[in-house]
């Protein structure tokens, strides 16, 4: 338990929250509601792709996962990896399946049949209703590999690889816009064919150049936008990496490169066996520092390289909390999304690891929706428009590394067209409810507010199939009037409040 928490027999804590729809952080990019998918062992070939499964669609993909993607209104999928890409040859995965080679896959130590290749990935994205975000091989891959891949995907017929695409059943280009320049290439302890930052920058700049050149004279072609790879080595096996140095070098060298508009960062949240003060406290503060540092480095690099007006943002292309499949994991995931909203001016893309983890499944392979799914849906379907800078005054606790962490973690979104305000709150107090006065500094609350709450009596218990019908959020409404209302956030809860605004313009 958090060391400074009160007992349940004492009165609820008090807090004040002030929200001003004119105090805006930035536009919420819906590309933060993306997923990452990698063929880790049988997660693709066997689970998501299984033509023999009774729920398989006409393309061999599980329809329950396809329907989940559409229900969540996911926006993009990063594929095919991941560490998988470091030794992946995209040409192994095109053409008739029976002619594709079986390869020893180095990242996950399995045999890869290559039954899901470029055309199948693109079909999957189409079925899901999401945009593609392709990661090239930044390990063993060559510049020609990258050049020919974008020709296969995006060029009109008339050249070798575009004609090959047409031969294999897709005459029209796929028009993929976003391309990742490698994955976790700084990960010497775990990555095959890792690179030093100097070698990576040289490769990435030339890869972006040659890929841009492929269709630069084509007016009907989709021109690529590139995502440079930042460091993923914050700490590995207890050994700290020099992630700030790596990111700075990549930014300083590539921020002014044509069509390079993002730096990708990865980080995985620690396990809840560390205790809630660390799991829900220290880790959230660390992630905030991680994003803030990268955001500041981008601004400095733009100033230094005289491109201060160039769009350049953070793409958080791999994230998920260890300890998923529990209520604590769901709260940690909500903290991630709150962070992305609070940094909406800088974080413009994110990809949850992995797509198949959006649903849980039992030992018989039956999928089901957990509270995590419903929490994510509350964000992805309701939080759009402008992110707001919320003032918060509440009691705090100490983590192991960070001090004075607010018990309440808050984000807010305002839709200017619908004049609707959304407030997302995680109460990190494991014992005490927090009664909060919520004040609007501009405009009045209007009509009924809708509340969706996700909670659990046992915060560390694993979700299970037999209880799936109990996992829907608890919903309620209450009447609002004027510029103030009070709401009590239960302990260890995630709550979303949606309310219309009566604004003076």
Secondary structure per residue as TSV (DSSP state, phi and psi in degrees):
chain	resnum	aa	ss	phi	psi
A	1	X	-	360.0	153.4
A	2	X	-	-62.8	132.8
A	3	X	T	-60.5	-31.5
A	4	X	T	-105.9	23.0
A	5	X	-	-81.7	151.5
A	6	X	-	-86.6	166.6
A	7	X	-	-86.4	162.2
A	8	X	T	-69.1	-14.3
A	9	X	T	-81.3	-11.4
A	10	X	S	-91.1	160.3
A	11	X	-	-60.2	156.0
A	12	X	-	-63.6	148.8
A	13	X	E	-66.3	161.4
A	14	X	E	-115.4	145.8
A	15	X	E	-148.4	161.0
A	16	X	E	-128.9	134.5
A	17	X	E	-128.2	127.1
A	18	X	E	-117.5	128.7
A	19	X	E	-124.5	130.5
A	20	X	-	-125.7	115.9
A	21	X	T	-65.9	-11.9
A	22	X	T	-92.8	-11.0
A	23	X	S	-95.0	85.1
A	24	X	E	-104.4	139.8
A	25	X	E	-81.8	-47.0
A	26	X	E	168.0	176.0
A	27	X	E	-72.6	132.8
A	28	X	E	-79.9	116.1
A	29	X	-	-82.2	123.4
A	30	X	G	-66.5	-8.7
A	31	X	G	-71.2	-4.4
A	32	X	G	-72.1	-13.1
A	33	X	S	-98.7	57.1
A	34	X	E	-112.4	170.5
A	35	X	E	-129.5	159.0
A	36	X	E	-113.6	136.6
A	37	X	-	-135.8	131.7
A	38	X	-	-137.9	140.5
A	39	X	-	-76.4	69.1
A	40	X	-	-78.7	110.2
A	41	X	T	53.1	-115.6
A	42	X	T	-103.1	17.4
A	43	X	T	-64.9	-29.6
A	44	X	T	-99.1	-68.4
A	45	X	B	-81.5	92.8
A	46	X	T	137.8	-43.5
A	47	X	T	-101.2	-70.9
A	48	X	T	-71.5	-40.1
A	49	X	B	-106.0	112.4
A	50	X	-	-158.1	87.0
A	51	X	T	-58.5	-21.1
A	52	X	T	-86.7	-9.0
A	53	X	S	-71.6	142.1
A	54	X	T	-62.7	-20.1
A	55	X	T	-97.3	7.3
A	56	X	B	-67.6	138.9
A	57	X	-	-85.3	-173.6
A	58	X	T	-63.8	-17.3
A	59	X	T	-101.0	3.7
A	60	X	S	93.7	1.1
A	61	X	B	-97.5	147.3
A	62	X	B	-64.8	121.8
A	63	X	H	-70.2	-25.5
A	64	X	H	-66.2	-36.6
A	65	X	H	-73.3	-38.3
A	66	X	H	-60.5	-46.4
A	67	X	H	-64.6	-35.6
A	68	X	H	-63.8	-42.0
A	69	X	H	-60.2	-42.1
A	70	X	H	-72.3	-36.0
A	71	X	H	-63.9	-38.3
A	72	X	H	-78.1	-10.1
A	73	X	T	55.9	45.3
A	74	X	-	-61.5	151.0
A	75	X	-	-109.0	-31.4
A	76	X	E	-154.4	156.8
A	77	X	E	-131.0	124.2
A	78	X	E	-89.1	129.2
A	79	X	E	-153.7	164.8
A	80	X	S	-91.1	6.6
A	81	X	-	-177.9	-178.8
A	82	X	S	91.7	161.8
A	83	X	G	-57.1	-26.3
A	84	X	G	-53.1	-35.7
A	85	X	G	-71.0	-19.6
A	86	X	G	-64.8	-20.4
A	87	X	G	-131.0	18.9
A	88	X	-	-86.6	132.2
A	89	X	-	-106.9	108.4
A	90	X	G	-60.1	-26.3
A	91	X	G	-71.1	-14.6
A	92	X	G	-69.2	-18.7
A	93	X	G	-111.1	29.1
A	94	X	S	-125.9	160.9
A	95	X	S	86.9	-175.4
A	96	X	-	-57.4	135.6
A	97	X	G	-59.8	-36.5
A	98	X	G	-67.3	-17.3
A	99	X	G	-97.3	-3.1
A	100	X	S	-80.5	141.0
A	101	X	-	-74.7	149.2
A	102	X	-	-91.0	125.0
A	103	X	E	-116.3	150.4
A	104	X	E	-78.5	111.9
A	105	X	E	-82.3	125.2
A	106	X	T	-84.3	-31.8
A	107	X	T	-70.8	-40.5
A	108	X	T	-117.9	7.2
A	109	X	T	58.9	50.6
A	110	X	E	-135.6	170.8
A	111	X	E	-89.7	128.5
A	112	X	E	-105.4	116.0
A	113	X	-	-77.6	-12.3
A	114	X	-	59.2	31.5
A	115	X	-	-75.3	-21.4
A	116	X	S	-112.8	102.1
A	117	X	-	-115.8	-160.1
A	118	X	H	-53.9	-50.3
A	119	X	H	-66.7	-34.8
A	120	X	H	-71.4	-41.3
A	121	X	H	-58.4	-44.6
A	122	X	H	-66.9	-33.8
A	123	X	H	-67.7	-40.6
A	124	X	H	-59.0	-46.6
A	125	X	H	-60.7	-40.0
A	126	X	H	-63.2	-43.4
A	127	X	H	-61.6	-39.4
A	128	X	H	-74.6	-20.8
A	129	X	T	78.9	31.3
A	130	X	-	-120.6	161.7
A	131	X	E	-82.5	150.6
A	132	X	E	-87.5	150.2
A	133	X	E	-144.3	97.7
A	134	X	E	-95.7	133.5
A	135	X	E	-102.7	121.9
A	136	X	-	-81.9	166.1
A	137	X	-	-77.6	107.1
A	138	X	-	-98.4	8.7
A	139	X	S	-102.6	-87.3
A	140	X	S	-82.7	-8.7
A	141	X	-	-69.1	154.6
A	142	X	-	-110.6	169.2
A	143	X	H	-63.5	-36.5
A	144	X	H	-65.6	-37.5
A	145	X	H	-56.2	-46.3
A	146	X	H	-66.3	-43.3
A	147	X	H	-61.6	-45.8
A	148	X	H	-72.5	-29.5
A	149	X	H	-66.5	-46.1
A	150	X	H	-69.1	-28.4
A	151	X	H	-65.4	-44.0
A	152	X	H	-61.3	-41.2
A	153	X	H	-81.4	-41.1
A	154	X	H	-117.0	-13.9
A	155	X	-	-84.4	147.1
A	156	X	-	-70.9	158.4
A	157	X	S	-59.3	152.3
A	158	X	S	129.9	-13.0
A	159	X	S	-122.9	166.4
A	160	X	H	-54.8	-55.2
A	161	X	H	-75.4	-31.4
A	162	X	H	-66.2	-39.8
A	163	X	H	-66.2	-33.1
A	164	X	H	-65.5	-41.2
A	165	X	H	-59.2	-44.6
A	166	X	H	-63.3	-40.6
A	167	X	H	-59.2	-36.1
A	168	X	T	-89.5	11.0
A	169	X	T	114.1	2.1
A	170	X	-	-134.7	91.1
A	171	X	-	-68.6	-39.4
A	172	X	S	-80.0	145.5
A	173	X	-	-61.0	155.5
A	174	X	-	-86.5	-17.8
A	175	X	-	59.2	50.6
A	176	X	-	-83.6	125.7
A	177	X	-	-92.1	-41.1
A	178	X	E	-100.8	129.3
A	179	X	E	-133.3	127.3
A	180	X	E	-92.5	131.9
A	181	X	E	-90.4	68.1
A	182	X	-	91.6	169.9
A	183	X	S	-134.5	124.3
A	184	X	S	44.9	44.2
A	185	X	T	-70.4	-12.0
A	186	X	T	-86.0	-3.0
A	187	X	-	-80.5	67.7
A	188	X	T	-52.6	-41.0
A	189	X	T	-68.3	-25.0
A	190	X	T	-126.4	-6.5
A	191	X	-	-110.3	129.1
A	192	X	T	-72.0	144.1
A	193	X	T	56.9	43.4
A	194	X	-	-65.3	165.1
A	195	X	-	-130.0	150.6
A	196	X	-	-69.9	162.7
A	197	X	H	-63.8	-34.6
A	198	X	H	-65.6	-43.7
A	199	X	H	-67.3	-37.8
A	200	X	H	-63.9	-47.7
A	201	X	H	-60.4	-42.0
A	202	X	H	-60.7	-45.1
A	203	X	H	-65.2	-48.0
A	204	X	H	-64.2	-40.2
A	205	X	H	-64.3	-42.2
A	206	X	H	-72.9	-35.0
A	207	X	H	-63.7	-45.2
A	208	X	H	-61.6	-40.7
A	209	X	H	-64.3	-49.0
A	210	X	H	-69.4	-34.5
A	211	X	H	-70.2	-36.7
A	212	X	H	-66.5	-36.5
A	213	X	H	-69.6	-24.5
A	214	X	H	-55.9	-45.9
A	215	X	T	-121.0	23.5
A	216	X	T	-65.6	-23.6
A	217	X	T	-95.8	6.2
A	218	X	-	-99.0	115.1
A	219	X	T	-73.5	-26.2
A	220	X	T	-92.5	-4.2
A	221	X	S	-85.7	150.1
A	222	X	-	-81.1	120.7
A	223	X	-	-82.5	138.9
A	224	X	-	-75.2	148.3
A	225	X	E	-115.7	133.1
A	226	X	E	-107.8	148.4
A	227	X	E	-118.8	109.4
A	228	X	E	-75.0	151.5
A	229	X	E	-93.1	115.1
A	230	X	-	-78.2	-173.2
A	231	X	-	-78.3	142.6
A	232	X	-	-114.6	2.1
A	233	X	-	-99.0	83.1
A	234	X	S	-84.0	-56.3
A	235	X	E	-143.8	135.0
A	236	X	E	-139.1	121.3
A	237	X	T	59.6	31.7
A	238	X	T	82.5	-2.5
A	239	X	E	-100.6	118.3
A	240	X	E	-72.0	143.6
A	241	X	-	-98.6	171.2
A	242	X	-	-102.4	62.4
A	243	X	H	-67.6	-35.3
A	244	X	H	-64.3	-39.9
A	245	X	H	-66.4	-44.8
A	246	X	H	-59.2	-51.3
A	247	X	H	-60.6	-40.4
A	248	X	H	-63.7	-42.7
A	249	X	H	-63.9	-44.3
A	250	X	H	-61.4	-44.9
A	251	X	H	-66.3	-45.2
A	252	X	H	-63.1	-34.0
A	253	X	H	-86.9	-24.7
A	254	X	H	-119.9	-6.8
A	255	X	T	-62.8	-25.6
A	256	X	T	-101.2	8.3
A	257	X	S	-74.8	139.3
A	258	X	T	-58.0	131.8
A	259	X	T	68.3	5.0
A	260	X	E	-91.3	113.6
A	261	X	E	-128.2	2.6
A	262	X	E	-144.9	154.9
A	263	X	E	-118.1	130.0
A	264	X	E	-90.0	136.7
A	265	X	E	-129.4	149.8
A	266	X	E	-128.0	145.4
A	267	X	E	-164.3	137.9
A	268	X	E	-115.5	128.2
A	269	X	E	-68.7	137.4
A	270	X	-	-68.0	171.9
A	271	X	-	-78.9	150.9
A	272	X	G	-76.9	-4.4
A	273	X	G	-68.3	-7.9
A	274	X	G	-77.5	-9.4
A	275	X	-	99.3	148.8
A	276	X	H	-63.9	-29.3
A	277	X	I	-66.5	-27.8
A	278	X	I	-89.7	-49.2
A	279	X	I	-64.2	-43.7
A	280	X	I	-98.5	-11.7
A	281	X	I	-106.2	-72.3
A	282	X	I	-57.4	-42.6
A	283	X	H	-65.3	-38.4
A	284	X	H	-64.6	-41.7
A	285	X	H	-66.9	-39.7
A	286	X	H	-61.8	-44.7
A	287	X	H	-61.7	-38.5
A	288	X	H	-62.6	-43.3
A	289	X	H	-62.6	-41.0
A	290	X	H	-60.3	-46.6
A	291	X	H	-68.5	-45.7
A	292	X	H	-61.8	-42.4
A	293	X	H	-61.5	-46.8
A	294	X	H	-63.9	-40.8
A	295	X	H	-59.2	-44.5
A	296	X	H	-66.9	-38.0
A	297	X	H	-63.4	-37.9
A	298	X	H	-60.4	-46.0
A	299	X	H	-63.4	-41.8
A	300	X	H	-65.1	-43.5
A	301	X	H	-63.0	-39.0
A	302	X	H	-64.9	-41.8
A	303	X	H	-65.2	-45.7
A	304	X	H	-63.1	-35.4
A	305	X	T	-99.4	11.0
A	306	X	T	60.3	40.1
A	307	X	-	-131.0	45.8
A	308	X	T	-63.2	-22.0
A	309	X	T	-93.8	-4.0
A	310	X	S	-71.3	135.0
A	311	X	-	-67.5	123.9
A	312	X	-	-153.6	124.9
A	313	X	E	-137.9	176.8
A	314	X	E	-92.9	134.4
A	315	X	E	-116.0	109.0
A	316	X	E	-88.7	82.7
A	317	X	E	-88.0	-1.5
A	318	X	E	-146.4	125.1
A	319	X	E	-158.3	145.4
A	320	X	E	-178.8	151.4
A	321	X	E	-85.7	137.6
A	322	X	T	-69.8	137.7
A	323	X	T	101.3	13.4
A	324	X	T	-63.6	163.2
A	325	X	T	83.9	11.3
A	326	X	B	-136.4	168.0
A	327	X	H	-65.2	-36.8
A	328	X	H	-60.8	-40.7
A	329	X	H	-64.0	-37.2
A	330	X	H	-65.5	-42.2
A	331	X	H	-62.4	-40.9
A	332	X	H	-64.2	-38.5
A	333	X	H	-65.0	-38.4
A	334	X	H	-64.1	-36.3
A	335	X	H	-63.3	-39.5
A	336	X	H	-55.5	-53.1
A	337	X	H	-65.9	-36.0
A	338	X	H	-59.0	-42.4
A	339	X	H	-61.4	-45.6
A	340	X	H	-61.7	-38.0
A	341	X	H	-69.2	-42.0
A	342	X	H	-66.5	-22.4
A	343	X	T	-109.8	36.3
A	344	X	T	-63.4	-20.3
A	345	X	T	-73.5	-18.2
A	346	X	T	-120.1	-39.6
A	347	X	E	-89.8	109.1
A	348	X	E	-113.8	-7.4
A	349	X	E	-144.5	146.9
A	350	X	E	-154.1	154.5
A	351	X	E	-138.2	114.9
A	352	X	E	-74.0	138.2
A	353	X	E	-100.0	122.0
A	354	X	-	-114.6	174.1
A	355	X	G	-56.7	-42.7
A	356	X	G	-67.9	-14.6
A	357	X	G	-83.6	-3.3
A	358	X	G	-64.7	-28.2
A	359	X	S	-114.9	149.2
A	360	X	E	-96.3	166.1
A	361	X	E	-146.7	151.8
A	362	X	-	-88.5	-175.9
A	363	X	T	-65.8	-23.6
A	364	X	T	-84.5	-1.1
A	365	X	-	88.0	5.9
A	366	X	-	-76.6	129.4
A	367	X	E	-87.6	156.6
A	368	X	E	-157.3	160.7
A	369	X	-	-94.2	131.1
A	370	X	-	-103.6	173.5
A	371	X	H	-56.0	-29.9
A	372	X	H	-58.6	-45.9
A	373	X	H	-57.0	-46.7
A	374	X	H	-71.3	-34.2
A	375	X	H	-62.3	-48.9
A	376	X	H	-60.3	-40.5
A	377	X	H	-63.0	-37.1
A	378	X	H	-60.2	-38.5
A	379	X	H	-72.0	-52.8
A	380	X	H	-69.2	-25.2
A	381	X	H	-98.6	-18.9
A	382	X	H	-115.0	-25.7
A	383	X	-	-97.1	95.0
A	384	X	-	-146.5	175.3
A	385	X	E	90.8	-130.5
A	386	X	E	-103.0	135.9
A	387	X	E	-83.5	138.6
A	388	X	E	-109.1	147.4
A	389	X	-	-88.9	104.7
A	390	X	-	-92.2	132.5
A	391	X	E	-87.0	132.4
A	392	X	E	-135.1	132.4
A	393	X	E	-128.1	107.5
A	394	X	-	-149.7	170.5
A	395	X	-	-67.9	158.6
A	396	X	E	-126.5	168.8
A	397	X	E	-137.4	167.6
A	398	X	-	-107.3	132.9
A	399	X	-	-88.7	-165.4
A	400	X	S	-78.0	-37.1
A	401	X	S	-107.5	-33.7
A	402	X	-	-110.9	148.5
A	403	X	-	-115.9	159.9
A	404	X	S	55.4	51.3
A	405	X	E	-88.7	125.3
A	406	X	E	-62.3	138.3
A	407	X	S	-62.3	-38.8
A	408	X	E	-89.7	132.8
A	409	X	E	-113.9	125.7
A	410	X	E	-132.0	141.1
A	411	X	E	-135.8	162.4
A	412	X	E	-149.1	144.2
A	413	X	E	-130.9	143.6
A	414	X	E	-129.3	123.7
A	415	X	E	-93.6	109.2
A	416	X	T	-68.2	-28.0
A	417	X	T	-75.2	-44.5
A	418	X	T	-89.6	-9.4
A	419	X	T	52.2	49.7
A	420	X	E	-121.0	133.9
A	421	X	E	-106.8	136.9
A	422	X	E	-121.4	132.1
A	423	X	E	-121.8	124.7
A	424	X	E	-111.6	126.9
A	425	X	E	-134.7	126.8
A	426	X	E	-106.5	121.5
A	427	X	E	-92.2	109.3
A	428	X	-	-85.4	0.3
A	429	X	-	-77.4	121.1
A	430	X	S	-78.0	-12.8
A	431	X	S	-120.1	-33.5
A	432	X	-	-113.8	136.4
A	433	X	-	-72.1	155.3
A	434	X	E	-127.0	112.1
A	435	X	E	-83.2	123.1
A	436	X	E	-123.9	128.6
A	437	X	E	-86.6	121.8
A	438	X	E	-111.2	121.0
A	439	X	E	-119.9	133.1
A	440	X	E	-95.1	123.9
A	441	X	S	-84.1	-19.3
A	442	X	S	-135.1	114.1
A	443	X	S	86.5	168.8
A	444	X	E	-111.9	152.5
A	445	X	E	-71.3	148.2
A	446	X	E	-135.3	127.8
A	447	X	E	72.2	-155.0
A	448	X	E	-82.5	135.0
A	449	X	E	-91.2	140.5
A	450	X	E	-104.7	129.5
A	451	X	E	-114.6	133.0
A	452	X	E	-123.0	123.1
A	453	X	E	-121.7	137.5
A	454	X	E	-121.4	125.8
A	455	X	-	-155.2	171.7
A	456	X	-	-156.0	142.5
A	457	X	S	-68.0	-36.8
A	458	X	S	-111.6	104.7
A	459	X	T	-76.4	-14.3
A	460	X	T	-109.6	-2.7
A	461	X	S	-68.9	141.8
A	462	X	B	-72.6	140.1
A	463	X	-	-64.2	149.6
A	464	X	-	-143.7	156.3
A	465	X	G	-60.9	-38.1
A	466	X	G	-65.1	-19.4
A	467	X	G	-105.9	12.6
A	468	X	G	-58.6	-31.2
A	469	X	G	-73.4	-10.8
A	470	X	G	-94.8	0.6
A	471	X	-	-92.0	-4.9
A	472	X	S	-63.2	145.7
A	473	X	-	-60.0	147.9
A	474	X	E	-83.6	124.4
A	475	X	E	-114.9	150.8
A	476	X	E	-157.8	170.9
A	477	X	E	-135.2	157.0
A	478	X	E	-148.0	155.5
A	479	X	E	-83.0	135.6
A	480	X	-	-112.3	155.1
A	481	X	-	-156.7	134.6
A	482	X	T	77.9	-156.2
A	483	X	T	-103.0	11.0
A	484	X	E	-144.3	140.1
A	485	X	E	-144.7	166.0
A	486	X	E	-121.1	136.3
A	487	X	E	-138.9	141.9
A	488	X	E	-105.0	117.5
A	489	X	E	-90.3	118.8
A	490	X	-	-64.8	159.2
A	491	X	T	-61.1	152.4
A	492	X	T	39.9	51.3
A	493	X	E	-122.6	155.5
A	494	X	E	-112.5	129.2
A	495	X	E	-131.0	134.9
A	496	X	E	-119.4	129.1
A	497	X	E	-114.9	128.7
A	498	X	E	-118.7	131.0
A	499	X	E	-149.5	142.9
A	500	X	E	-75.7	154.7
A	501	X	E	-119.4	138.3
A	502	X	E	-101.9	102.5
A	503	X	-	-106.2	152.5
A	504	X	-	-83.9	33.7
A	505	X	-	-159.7	360.0
